[in-house]
Amino acid sequence: MNSTKSNPNIKIGNREIGDGQPCYVIAEIGSNHNQDYDLACRMIESAAKSGVDAVKFQTFKADSHYSKKSPGFGYLDNKNTHELIKSLELDRSWQGRLKSHAESCGVDFFSSPCDSDAIAGLAQLDIPAYKVASFDLTDDVLISEMAAIGKPMIMSTGMATWMDIQYAIDAVHSAHNHDIVLLQCTSLYPAPAHLSNLSAMATMRAAFGTLVGYSDHTMGGHVVLAAVALGASVIEKHFTLDRGLPGPDHAFAIEPHEMTDLMREIREVEAACGDGTKAGPRQEELEMAEKGRRSLHACMPIAAGQIIEGNMLVSKRPGLGIPPFLRAHVVGRKASRDIEVDDWITWDML
């Protein structure tokens, strides 16, 4: 099942994504624009100020997205699905201006296109990546159309089986595109933390050879931080200016001040993960190593010329003397000068 691509790292716009790179964080505006262009622009500005790398929208039309006979969703109080989706459509004439606005704010702009016209429109705008929603993962034709544009493909895997994922990857590969990121996701709104299954990221990485990340629907940011620590290359988090705004996705989204805090915490977690080497004290730890570690000390006066015996030595702090694990190399040696009680033992004393 592994991808044939030897190096899974990809580029989204000017940004390299993957191993050895900072996590690429997407503020998922989705349909939280509430069909208000000014609100959409304010959301882009606020997300950019928080430090994210990209903003993402959803491009769909109710008539090609849901049957008018679709049953309602329980978490949405069984409201008429088609009518609800109709009320959330993004005016596609905005997308060029939204992209320009995002770029002027220093962030990438892209979308989850849900029909052929949406794909074509976004292709004309030369967006830097395409996002496949979990609900669309089994639509191989839609995925192939997106992949044929030749941009990186970010695919959420909520509800997916291994074969669902493989078919989706095959659809991307059939378009001669190998730039894929698979996002672990739980398709509940909000999602409980215990269903996050973050370990699936490592499993997908091993099984399919792609980059992996996490699309988060939980409340708060702690599960996101765990995903970053576990190696997520991409994070997607629903974003709103106010969880009290009307609409199905505002209530579980993250607000601007929270996103700012989360971005700081993400970068701190990345820094905390380090490079995995154990090469002794860091420069900043040297004082602690010298003064806080143990070394061999004299527990009685030792005269010059006296043979040092084990009962003359004690291990205590500071660590400015010979380390305790070299005790055997000290015992039996002759003192080169007088050593007082509580002197740490150094090689020049022997």
C-alpha positions in Angstrom: 0.0 0.0 0.0 3.0 2.4 0.4 3.3 5.4 -1.8 6.0 5.2 -4.4 7.2 8.7 -3.5 10.5 8.4 -1.6 10.3 11.8 0.1 6.8 12.6 1.4 7.6 16.3 2.0 5.5 18.6 -0.2 5.3 22.4 -0.9 2.1 24.4 -0.4 2.8 27.8 -2.0 6.3 28.8 -0.8 6.1 26.7 2.3 7.7 23.2 2.7 5.5 20.8 4.6 6.6 17.6 6.4 9.5 16.1 8.2 11.8 18.6 9.8 9.4 21.5 9.1 7.0 23.4 11.4 3.5 22.2 11.5 1.3 23.8 8.8 -1.8 25.2 10.6 -5.1 25.9 8.7 -7.8 28.0 10.2 -10.9 26.3 8.8 -13.4 29.1 8.2 -15.5 26.8 6.2 -19.1 28.1 6.1 -18.7 30.3 9.2 -18.7 33.4 6.9 -22.5 33.2 7.2 -22.8 34.5 3.6 -21.4 37.9 4.8 -18.4 39.0 2.7 -17.2 41.5 5.4 -17.4 38.8 8.0 -15.3 36.5 5.8 -12.7 39.2 5.5 -12.6 39.9 9.2 -12.1 36.2 9.8 -9.2 36.1 7.4 -7.6 39.1 9.1 -8.1 37.7 12.6 -6.8 34.2 11.7 -3.7 35.7 10.1 -3.0 37.8 13.2 -3.1 34.7 15.3 -0.2 33.2 13.3 -1.8 30.5 11.2 -0.4 29.5 7.8 -3.6 29.3 5.8 -7.3 29.9 5.8 -9.7 27.5 4.2 -13.3 27.8 3.0 -15.8 25.3 1.6 -17.1 25.7 -1.9 -20.5 23.9 -2.5 -24.0 24.4 -3.9 -26.8 22.8 -2.1 -28.4 21.4 -5.3 -25.3 19.4 -6.2 -24.3 18.7 -2.6 -27.4 17.2 -1.0 -30.6 15.7 -2.2 -33.7 17.7 -1.4 -34.9 14.5 0.2 -32.0 14.2 2.6 -32.9 13.4 6.2 -31.9 15.9 8.9 -28.9 15.4 11.2 -29.6 14.8 14.8 -26.9 17.2 16.1 -28.6 19.9 14.0 -32.0 19.2 15.5 -33.1 17.4 12.3 -33.4 20.7 10.3 -34.0 20.4 6.6 -30.5 19.6 5.3 -30.9 21.0 1.8 -32.3 24.3 3.1 -29.5 24.5 5.7 -26.8 23.9 3.2 -28.4 26.4 0.9 -28.1 29.0 3.6 -24.3 28.3 4.0 -23.3 28.5 0.3 -20.2 30.7 -0.4 -20.7 33.2 -3.1 -18.1 32.0 -5.6 -17.7 35.5 -7.0 -16.0 36.4 -3.7 -13.2 33.8 -3.9 -10.8 35.8 -6.0 -11.1 38.8 -3.6 -10.9 36.6 -0.6 -7.7 35.0 -1.9 -6.1 38.4 -2.6 -7.1 39.5 0.9 -5.7 36.4 2.5 -2.4 36.8 0.6 -2.2 40.5 1.6 -2.5 39.3 5.2 0.3 36.8 4.7 -1.6 33.5 4.7 -2.5 31.0 2.0 -6.1 30.7 0.8 -7.7 27.5 -0.4 -11.0 25.6 -0.2 -12.8 22.2 -0.1 -14.5 22.1 -3.6 -17.5 19.9 -3.7 -18.3 19.8 -7.4 -16.6 20.2 -10.8 -17.4 23.8 -11.2 -15.9 24.6 -7.8 -12.7 22.7 -8.8 -12.5 24.6 -12.1 -13.1 28.0 -10.4 -10.4 27.4 -7.8 -8.0 26.2 -10.5 -8.4 29.5 -12.3 -7.4 31.2 -9.0 -4.3 29.0 -8.8 -4.9 28.1 -5.2 -1.9 26.3 -3.6 -3.7 23.1 -2.4 -7.0 21.3 -2.4 -8.8 19.8 0.6 -11.0 16.7 0.4 -13.6 16.6 3.2 -14.1 13.4 5.1 -17.6 13.1 3.6 -16.2 13.2 0.1 -13.4 10.7 0.6 -15.2 8.0 -1.2 -15.9 10.1 -4.4 -13.0 8.9 -6.5 -14.2 11.0 -9.5 -14.3 14.2 -7.5 -10.8 13.4 -6.0 -9.3 12.6 -9.4 -10.6 16.0 -10.8 -9.0 17.8 -8.0 -5.7 15.9 -8.2 -5.5 16.5 -11.9 -4.9 20.2 -11.2 -1.5 19.1 -9.9 -1.6 20.8 -6.5 -1.1 19.1 -3.1 -4.1 17.1 -1.8 -5.0 17.3 1.8 -7.6 14.5 2.6 -9.5 14.1 5.8 -10.2 10.5 6.8 -13.1 10.7 9.2 -15.2 7.6 9.2 -12.8 6.0 6.7 -11.8 2.3 6.4 -8.4 1.4 5.1 -9.8 0.6 1.7 -11.6 4.0 1.6 -8.2 5.6 2.1 -6.5 3.4 -0.4 -9.1 4.1 -3.1 -8.8 7.8 -2.5 -5.0 7.6 -2.7 -5.3 5.6 -5.9 -7.6 8.3 -7.3 -4.9 10.9 -6.6 -2.2 8.7 -8.1 -4.3 8.1 -11.2 -4.0 11.8 -11.9 -0.1 11.5 -11.6 -0.2 13.4 -8.4 1.7 12.1 -5.3 1.6 15.1 -3.0 -0.8 13.9 -0.3 -1.4 14.6 3.3 -3.9 12.3 5.2 -5.6 13.9 8.2 -6.9 11.9 11.0 -10.4 13.2 11.8 -13.5 12.3 13.9 -16.7 13.3 12.0 -18.6 14.5 15.0 -19.4 18.2 15.8 -18.0 18.7 18.4 -16.0 15.5 18.7 -15.2 13.9 22.1 -11.5 13.7 22.9 -11.6 10.0 23.6 -12.6 9.3 20.0 -9.7 11.3 18.5 -7.6 8.2 17.8 -4.4 10.2 17.2 -2.4 7.0 17.0 -4.0 6.4 13.6 -1.6 9.1 12.2 1.4 6.9 12.7 -0.5 3.9 11.3 -1.5 5.8 8.2 2.1 7.1 7.7 3.4 3.5 7.9 0.7 2.1 5.7 0.5 4.6 3.0 3.9 6.5 3.1 2.3 9.9 3.1 2.5 12.9 5.4 -0.1 12.9 8.1 -1.9 15.4 10.2 -5.1 16.1 12.2 -8.3 17.8 11.5 -9.8 18.7 14.9 -13.4 19.0 16.0 -12.8 18.8 19.7 -13.3 21.7 22.1 -10.2 23.5 23.2 -6.7 23.0 21.9 -5.2 20.2 24.0 -5.9 17.4 21.5 -4.2 19.5 18.8 -1.1 19.8 20.9 -1.0 16.1 21.4 -1.3 15.6 17.6 1.6 18.0 17.0 3.7 16.1 19.6 2.9 12.8 17.8 4.1 14.1 14.4 1.3 15.9 12.7 2.6 17.9 9.7 -0.7 19.7 9.1 -3.3 20.8 11.6 -6.8 22.0 10.7 -8.9 23.8 13.3 -12.4 25.3 12.8 -12.3 29.0 13.4 -14.9 31.7 14.3 -14.9 35.2 15.6 -17.6 34.3 18.2 -19.0 30.9 19.2 -22.3 32.6 19.8 -22.8 33.4 16.1 -25.6 31.5 14.3 -24.6 28.6 12.1 -23.8 24.9 12.7 -20.0 25.2 12.9 -19.5 28.2 15.2 -20.3 26.5 18.5 -17.3 24.1 18.5 -14.9 26.4 16.6 -11.9 28.2 18.2 -12.1 32.0 18.8 -9.3 34.4 17.9 -7.6 34.8 21.3 -7.7 31.0 21.7 -6.1 30.5 18.3 -3.4 33.0 19.2 -2.6 31.0 22.3 -2.8 27.7 20.5 -0.3 28.8 17.8 2.1 29.9 20.5 1.6 26.5 22.3 2.0 24.6 19.0 5.4 26.2 18.3 6.5 25.6 21.9 5.5 21.9 21.6 7.5 21.6 18.4 10.5 23.2 20.0 10.0 20.9 23.1 10.1 17.8 20.9 13.8 18.5 20.1 16.1 16.4 17.9 16.2 13.3 20.2 19.9 13.4 20.9 21.4 12.9 24.4 24.8 14.6 24.3 25.1 15.8 27.9 24.2 19.1 29.5 22.9 21.8 27.3 24.8 25.1 27.5 21.9 26.4 29.6 22.3 23.4 32.0 26.0 23.7 32.7 25.6 25.4 36.0 23.1 22.8 37.2 25.4 20.0 36.0 28.4 21.5 38.0 26.6 22.4 41.1 23.7 20.0 41.3 25.2 16.7 40.3 27.2 14.4 42.7 30.9 13.9 42.8 33.4 12.2 45.2 34.2 14.1 48.4 36.5 13.4 51.3 34.5 12.4 54.4 37.7 12.5 56.6 41.1 14.3 56.5 43.4 12.6 54.0 47.1 13.4 54.4 49.5 13.8 51.5 51.0 10.4 50.6 48.2 8.5 52.2 46.6 5.7 50.2 42.9 6.5 49.6 40.5 3.9 50.9 36.8 3.5 50.1 35.7 4.6 53.6 37.4 7.9 53.1 35.0 8.9 50.3 31.4 10.0 50.1 29.2 10.9 47.1 27.6 14.3 47.5 26.9 17.5 45.6 28.4 19.6 43.9 29.6 17.8 40.9 32.9 19.6 40.5 34.9 16.5 41.4 35.4 13.1 40.0 32.0 11.4 39.2 30.9 8.6 41.6 31.0 5.9 38.9 34.8 6.3 38.7 35.2 5.5 42.4 37.2 2.4 41.6 39.8 4.4 39.8 40.3 6.6 42.9 40.5 4.0 45.6 44.0 2.7 46.0 45.6 5.9 44.6 47.9 8.0 46.7 46.9 11.5 47.7 49.3 14.1 46.2 48.5 16.7 48.8 46.5 17.2 52.0 42.7 16.9 51.4 40.3 18.3 53.9 36.9 17.1 54.9 34.2 18.0 52.3 36.8 18.8 49.6 35.7 17.3 46.3 38.2 15.0 44.8 39.9 16.0 41.6 42.5 14.2 39.5 45.2 16.6 40.4 44.8 15.6 44.1 46.0 12.0 43.2 
